[in-house]
């Protein structure tokens, strides 16, 4: 027993160390400091996120906790939910006095790196995996999950994929062992945290809740209806409290149902190589060559599983087919137990594809978009290609579980090691700069060169937060909100696509003020734009 505990502790230590090292390679530990030069004037959506953070940090405590008047004035109170400013983390940092000591975006990413691996281990253990080597390799594979790495280009709050993995873990535990008081508290807390992290996480977490409750009812456990009702009430109460405390709501423009179908997932998206070094796809200044070029899909619908995950899924599929041929078929009890989760994942997949499914570059059909109140509600989540993320993690967990059952055990471990091998391969671009951290260093070098040349630059006499707020006030409200969820009265700063690090579209190096991008710029200007420094560390997809 002592030996097992020691080995398990060593496994967790290795995962945490690997997560921190990977964070340093891709992001950089120095960026945790709020005084790092990169945060003096962040570009793109990050300026909006930091403006919301500093606005809350500098104002006195009041209810709603996440609402501020520093962004648009006393007449239009604004919740930082709509600026992607990580409301719960911002409030915790404010309470601890760390709001101007640590940067919330970098801190959240560090938390996400560690939690990503640990959450995947929890999911695999819930599925019955006990071999430490399989748990370790599964946790490492989750750190190289393509859709998660790509989210670190700008929408930091959306990088909290560990919330999705924990939602799937909760459903599996309920399906196998039933609802308990602990499980009820866990899902309520998960809804509370997801509401204060990013609204898009709520949809898959709610789907996991529904699947778990349905599984409980179908298995007709003792007090199933009572426990299901209490769980649903606890979850709704937690989400409602978070929404009230953070300032959700208001009459606004959701975009309606007509906004659906653009930021969707391609039917071939999980399988067709996207941003893959193995497929020879290279950065061209806008996106990667040789990918599925459907308007709106390359980034928001990005769901390529990666060569390593596809390898173990193929092996798992072969094992399942062999089992079916030999007569090992799931019985009715198994379908009652896990059928609701499978149904929820199928629904989320269909939702991610949307009403205008594309098969590669070809539009398959158009079933039309919803209108009226229902259209306004679903239009709030116009980037619905994101809802496949949790399906991808479920596929990864399924593959690891099936490979772990291979006999002899060395065969399964060998397959997992082989699947992990491509994930660490670096893409070798012409530009040697490869990481978010180095892009931040690049921004510092550009500012220093501008200073030496006498070019105009922001005054360093102001604290970093004041400069960010000043920058956002100069920009006005002629662009879209960062979160992708329509806010009351359309809070708008500036965007222009995924704001990769170092792209600094603001006043960097004396370039002066630029016009904020309009929503239709991507249609009018199709010429490639050479960006300052795309992320080129460990590849998002292989």
Secondary structure, 3 states (H helix, E strand, C coil): CHHHHHHHHHHHHHHHHHHHHHHHHHCCHHHHECCCHHHHCCCCHHHHHHHHHHHHHHCCCCCCCCEECCCCCCCCCEEHHHHCCCHHHHHHHHHHCCCCCECHHHHHHHHHHHHHHHHHHHHHHHCCCCCHHHHHHHHHHHHCCHHHHHHHHCCHHHHCCHHHHHHHHHHHHHHHHCCCHHHHHHHHHHHHHHHCCCCHHHHHHHHHHHHHHHHHHHCCCCCHHHHHHHHHHHHHHHHHHHHHHHCCCCCECCCCHHHCCCCCCCCCCCCCCCCECCCCCCECCCCECCCCCCCCHHHHCCCCCCHHHHHHHHHHHHHHHHHHHCCCCCCHHHHHHHHHHHHHHHHHHHHHHCCCCEECCEECCCCCCCCHHHHHHHHHHCCHHHHHHHHHHHHHHHHHHHHHCCCCHHHHHHHHHHHHHHHHCECCCCCCCCCHHHHHHHHHHHHHHHHHHCCCCCCCCCCHHHHHHHHHHHHCCCCCCCCCCCCECCCCCCCCCCCCCCCCCCCCCCCCCCCCCCCCHHHHCCCCCCCCCCCCCECCEC
